[in-house]
């Protein structure tokens, strides 16, 4: 099996939208008011670098890497990057795809001169929390936030270096 992480192409946007919506909605992580944002892949692409994971050519994961701008939401300045909407097809979880996507974000952010990576996550995303801990992220509870009433998000961060 061959895993490749690369920039998304516009032809990938419908698959990314389907995968993101299916993942978030099936897990109960997407209230109706957030589903439109999850489906707006072209909007994400205008504000972030979209990466996809392909396993033997099939798109099986994606993530939005934010190097600057408001889409980062939890970034505290130009030294920080963020990633959002990390998803992996449920049929191939546990094969290192999420880790490969996060590592690609870390390296690209470091290469762009960022010194820290931050992210926000739903408290129910336990598998993601284990991945983040394994990759050196720590909780930043002082930066936790609520984008919508009743939606409380946890913030994680880690330092970056050129050899991340």
For each residue, the residues with C-beta under 8 A, 3 or more apart:
1: 55 56 95
2: 55 56 57
3: 53 54 55 95 96 97 100
4: 53 54
5: 51 52 53 54 100 101 104
6: 51 52 54
7: 49 50 51 52
8: 12 13 16 41 45 50 51 52 62
9: 12
10: 13 42 45
11:
12: 8 9 15 16 50 52 59 62
13: 8 10 16 17 41 42 45
14: 17 18 41
15: 12 18 19 59
16: 8 12 13 19 20 41 50 52 59 62
17: 13 14 20 21 38 39 40 41
18: 14 15 21 22
19: 15 16 22 23 59 61 62 87 89
20: 16 17 23 24 38 39 41 62 85 87
21: 17 18 24 25 30 35 38 39
22: 18 19 25 26
23: 19 20 26 27 29 87 88 89 90
24: 20 21 27 29 30 34 35 38 87
25: 21 22 28 29 30 35
26: 22 23 90
27: 23 24 124 125
28: 25 124
29: 23 24 25 122 124 125
30: 21 24 25 34 35 38
31: 34 35 148 150 151
32: 35
33: 36 148
34: 24 30 31 37 38 148 151
35: 21 24 25 30 31 32 38 39
36: 33 39 40
37: 34 40 43
38: 17 20 21 24 30 34 35 85
39: 17 20 21 35 36
40: 17 36 37 43 44
41: 8 13 14 16 17 20 44 45 50
42: 10 13 45 46
43: 37 40 46 47
44: 40 41 47 48 50 64 71 84 85
45: 8 10 13 41 42 48 50
46: 42 43
47: 43 44 64 66 69 70 71
48: 44 45 64 65 66 67 69 71 84
49: 7 64 65 66 67 108
50: 7 8 12 16 41 44 45 62 63 64 65
51: 5 6 7 8 62 63 64 65 101 104 105 108
52: 5 6 7 8 12 16 59 61 62
53: 3 4 5 59 60 61 62 88 97 100 101
54: 3 4 5 6 57 58 59 60
55: 1 2 3 58 60 92 95 97
56: 1 2
57: 2 54
58: 54 55
59: 12 15 16 19 52 53 54 62
60: 53 54 55 88 89 91 92 97
61: 19 52 53 86 87 88 89 92 97 98 100 101
62: 8 12 16 19 20 50 51 52 53 59 85 86 87 101
63: 50 51 83 84 85 86 87 101 102 104 105
64: 44 47 48 49 50 51 71 83 84 85
65: 48 49 50 51 81 82 83 104 105 108 109
66: 47 48 49 69 71 72 75 81 82 83 84
67: 48 49 81 108 109 112 114
68: 72 75 78
69: 47 48 66 72
70: 47 73
71: 44 47 48 64 66 84
72: 66 68 69 75 80 81 82 84 118
73: 70 82 84 120 145 147
74: 82 118 119 120 143 145 155
75: 66 68 72 80 81 82 118
76: 80 118 143
77: 80
78: 68
79: 114 115 116
80: 72 75 76 77 114 115 116 117 118 157
81: 65 66 67 72 75 105 109 112 114 116 117 118 160
82: 65 66 72 73 74 75 117 118 119 120
83: 63 64 65 66 86 102 105 117 119
84: 44 48 63 64 66 71 72 73 119 120
85: 20 38 44 62 63 64
86: 61 62 63 83 98 101 102 128
87: 19 20 23 24 61 62 63
88: 23 53 60 61 92 93 97 98 101
89: 19 23 60 61 92 93 97
90: 23 26 93
91: 60
92: 55 60 61 88 89 95 97
93: 88 89 90 97 98 127
94:
95: 1 3 55 92
96: 3 99 100
97: 3 53 55 60 61 88 89 92 93 100 101
98: 61 86 88 93 101 102 127 128 131
99: 96 102 103 131 134 135
100: 3 5 53 61 96 97 103 104
101: 5 51 53 61 62 63 86 88 97 98 104 105
102: 63 83 86 98 99 105 106 131 132 135
103: 99 100 106 107 135 164
104: 5 51 63 65 100 101 107 108
105: 51 63 65 81 83 101 102 108 109 117
106: 102 103 109 110 117 135 158 160 164
107: 103 104 110 111 164
108: 49 51 65 67 104 105 111 112
109: 65 67 81 105 106 112 114 117 160 164
110: 106 107 113 114 160 161 162 163 164
111: 107 108 162
112: 67 81 108 109
113: 110
114: 67 79 80 81 109 110 117 160
115: 79 80 159 160 161
116: 79 80 81 157 158 159 160
117: 80 81 82 83 105 106 109 114 137 157 158 160
118: 72 74 75 76 80 81 82 140 143 155 156 157
119: 74 82 83 84 132 137 155 156 157
120: 73 74 82 84 144 145 153 154 155 156
121: 125 128 129 132 153 154 155 156
122: 29 125 151 153 154
123: 152 153 154
124: 27 28 29
125: 27 29 121 122 128 129
126: 129 130
127: 93 98 130 131
128: 86 98 121 125 131 132
129: 121 125 126 132 133 154 156
130: 126 127 133 134
131: 98 99 102 127 128 134 135
132: 102 119 121 128 129 135 137 156
133: 129 130 136 137 138
134: 99 130 131
135: 99 102 103 106 131 132 158
136: 133 158
137: 117 119 132 133 156 157 158
138: 133 156 157 158
139: 154 155 156
140: 118 143 144 155 156 157
141: 144 154 155
142:
143: 74 76 118 140 155 157
144: 120 140 141 152 153 154 155
145: 73 74 120 152 153 155
146: 149 150 151 152 153
147: 73 151 153
148: 31 33 34 151
149: 146
150: 31 146
151: 31 34 122 146 147 148
152: 123 144 145 146
153: 120 121 122 123 144 145 146 147
154: 120 121 122 123 129 139 141 144
155: 74 118 119 120 121 139 140 141 143 144 145
156: 118 119 120 121 129 132 137 138 139 140
157: 80 116 117 118 119 137 138 140 143
158: 106 116 117 135 136 137 138
159: 115 116
160: 81 106 109 110 114 115 116 117 164
161: 110 115 164
162: 110 111
163: 110
164: 103 106 107 109 110 160 161
